[in-house]
């Protein structure tokens, strides 16, 4: 704080009485408090506006105004896997964990979510290789649906679940919203009147019932709040109908089936392309 120069000397005022001195002293104290408080506020504002040393800026995802059906985004290449068992049986292996941890900081996606997208990619490569879905496309969808399970400040636990269940708005036919009456007695979304999309990949109960699968093969019921189960179910849904997501027409047909909006598809495409390029250093 810069100290102002002293003012020009003035003639001494005539002495005031005891009350006058007390008032003067109180005024001086109040003035000092105001100055200190003002300085603290200014420093706080400066600290709030200034970037923290070493803080990484958010990963940029430029919006790509791609014409539907024109092309598919990059795939980012294969993800690592070792061992004889399938990824669905082993859950994850160390090379995959290392890959996810290394890439996480570069693209602002939680490593736990990256592992889930990669496992779904690997499972589909083994079970439905003609689909050619990629972890990058699943990450592009996860980014839009729930910011990879971290929407609203949530965090993904090591068990793959967000710190609080993710439950969407009621699909009650409000302007711009499709009306879907409750189909599961509120089992997944707690709503016995209307269906709601749930989990990191935002499944409505009827779609979840058709494509749900337990990713780690432990025999437990599939959980739409679990990022592993949700990512694999999303991959199964996108690959349904014999689609080839390696082509522009196949990719767009799958994503628009997930959400029938061109802008949605362009947002997913933009994220998938950005993630794929960053993962290969392009």
N, C-alpha and C positions, 0 to 999 in steps of 0.2 A: 504494500500500500504506500503511495507517495504521500509524504507529509507536506502540507501546504506551508508556504513561507510565512514567517511571522508578520502580523499586521503592523502598520505604523504606530508608534507610541501615541497614546492619547492622554490628555490630562486626567489625573486621578479623580474619580468621582468622590463626591463628599461622602463621608462615612454614613452608612445606614444603620438603623437600629438593629437589635437582636433578631427580630422577626424578618427584617429585610435580609440579613446575612443568611438565615436559615433557608429562606426561599431561594436565595441565590445558589446556595450549596446544593439544594435538592434539584434545581434546574440543571446544574452542572452534571450531577450524577445521572439524571435522566438523559441528558445529551450524550454522555459517554456510553450509556447502555444502548442508545439508539445507534451510535456509530459502530460499536462492537457487533451488534446484531446485524446491522447492514453489511458489515464486512464479512461476517460468517455466511450470510445468505449469498453474497456475491461469490465467495469461494466455493460454496456448495453448488451454485449454478454453473460455475466454471468446471468443476469436477464432473458434473452431470453431462455437460455438453462435450467435454474433451474425451477423445477415445482413450481407452485404457491401454497402457503400454503393452505391446505384444498381442493385443486382441486381434483375432482374425476376422475380416469382414465376411458377411454371409456369402455363400457360394452363388455366383450369378447364374441365372437361367434366362437367357434371352428368349423372348416370345417369338416363335417361328410360325408365321402365317401360312402353313402348308395346306395345299389343296387336298381335301379328303381323297384317299386312294392313290395319290401321286407317288408316295414312297413310304418306306418304313424307316424308323430311326435306327441308329447304330446299335449293335449288340454288346459292345464292350469286350468281346472275346469270351473264351471259356474261363470259368472259375476253377480254382484248384480243388482236387479231391484225391485222397489216397485210401488204401485199404481195399479189401475184397468185398465187404458188405456195401450195400447201396446207401446213399445219403439218408434215405428215409429210415433205415434201420439204425444207423449210427448217430443220427442227429447232426453232428458236425465233427470235423476233424481239425487237427491243429493247423495245417496249411490254409484251410478255409478261414479259420479264425484270424490267422495272421493277415490274410488278404483283406478281410473285412476291416480289421483294426487299422491297417495301413491306408486304406481308401477312405475310411470314415471321415477323417479330418480334412481331406481334400475336397469332398463334395457335400459336407454338412449333412450327412445321413448317419444316424446312430449305427454303430457296428453291429448291434444286435439285430436291427432291421435288415442290414445288408446280408447278414448270414441267412436270414429267413428267405430273402429274395433269391439268394444264390442256391440254397437247398432246393427251392421250388424249381429253379432253372435246371438243376442237375437231375432231379426226379423226372421232369418232363422230357429231358433229353434221353433218358433211359426208357421211359414208358411210352412216349409219343414223339419220337424224333422228327417226324414230318411236320410237327407244329412250329418248331423253330422259335419258340418264345425265348425271351432273354430276361435276365435279372434286371437289366436296365429298364425294360418296359414295365415290369412289376414295380420298380422303384419310382418310375414316372407316375404310376397310378397311386402308389402309397403317398407320394408327395402331395397330390391334389386332395386325396380323400381325408387324410388325417395328419399330414406332415410326418409320416412314418411313425404314427402312434404317439406323437409328442404335442398334438394340438392343444392350445390353451395352457401350455406349460407342463403338460404331463411328461412322464419319463417311462421308458421301457425298462422293465426289470429283466434280470437274467432268465426268468421263467418265460419271457416273451410276452408278458401281459403289461398293458399300460398301468400307471399308478392308480388310475380310476377307470372304470368301464367307459368306453366311448359309445354313446347312444345318440343317434341323430334326431331330427325334429319329427313330429308325427306327420305321416303321409295322409293328410286329411282333406286334400282337395283344395287347399288355399290357393290363391293366385300363383301360378307357376309351379304348383306342386301336384303331383299325381295322387289321386285318392286310392289308397290300398287298405281295405279293412283288415283288422287283426286276423292273422292266419294261424297263430300258434298259442293262443291263450296267454300271450304276454311272456312266454317262457324266456325268450332271448332279450326282449327289449323292455319288459315290465309294463307294457301298454296293452290292455285288453280291449281297446277300442280301435286303435289304428296300428298298422305296422310301422316300424322305424328301422332305418339302416343302423347296423351295429358293427363295432370293432374297427381296427385300423384300416381295413379295406372296405368298410361300409357295405355289408351284405344285408339285404332284406331277408326275413326269415324263410320265405319260399325258395329263394335261390340258394340260401345256405343249406337248406334241407336236401337239395339235389346234388350239390357239389362238395359238401363238407367232407373232410378227411383229416385224420390225425397224422400230422407230419412225422412225428418221431416213432410211430408204430408201437407205442407202449400199451395199447388196448383201451386207453381212456377215451371218453367221448370227445369228438372234435369241438373246439372252443373258438368262436368267432373273434373273441377278444385276444386270442393268442396269435402273435404275428406269424409264427411258423404255419399254423393251421390256416390262417386267413390268406397268406401269400400262396400256399399250395392250392387252396380252393379257388383263388382268383386265377391261377394258371390253368387249372382244369376247366374253368368256365370259359376263359379266353380261347382255349384250344378246342372247345367243343365244336361239333359240326364239321370236323375235318379241316379246320382253317389252317393256313400256312402263314404265320406271322412274319415270315421272312420276306413276304411280298407286300407291296403297298396296299393292294386291294384286300388281302387277308388281314393285315394289321388293322386297317381302318374298320373293317367289318367287325372285328373282335372288340375293339375299343368303343366303337359307337353302340355296340350291343350292351356294353357295360354301362354306358351313359350316352344316350342319344342326343349329343350336342356337339356341333362342329368345334365350338370354342373349347369345350372340354377335351376333345381329341387333340386339338392343337396344343393345349397346355400339357397333356400327357406326353405328346411327341417332343415338345420342347425340353421337358425334364429328362426323358429317356435319352435324347440325343446329347444333352449336356453331360449327363452322367457317363454315358458310353465314351465320349470323347475324352473326358477327364481321366477315365480309368486307363486309357491307352496312351495318355500323354499327347493326344492330338491337339 
